[in-house]
Amino acid sequence: MYLVQMLLPRSDNQGQPFPGRDFDRLKEELAARFEGVTAYLQAPADSLWKDGGETDRDDIVVFEIMTPKVDISDLQLRRSDLERRFRQDKIVVRYSQITLL
């Protein structure tokens, strides 16, 4: 089994929050495709990273799905779509193998 996580910004690069319907739409898409999704929307995580000599900050939300098989090309297309929809240079999509107890 694999856990796939998608880290998305709460706001665009000008600080304007994305409407809740954008996250609701993604939640519905992922639930339909993967038969379930967990979205951490109410308590955004604080993210810091270095970009050149500056430190950037974002509030992010996390979407998680579990799947028995990872389709890399599908996840790459999904990441590209999310980058376009959320107007980002890079969206982090990561996966790891997990064991269910």
Order of alpha helices (4+ residues) and beta strands (2+ residues): beta-alpha-beta-beta-alpha-beta
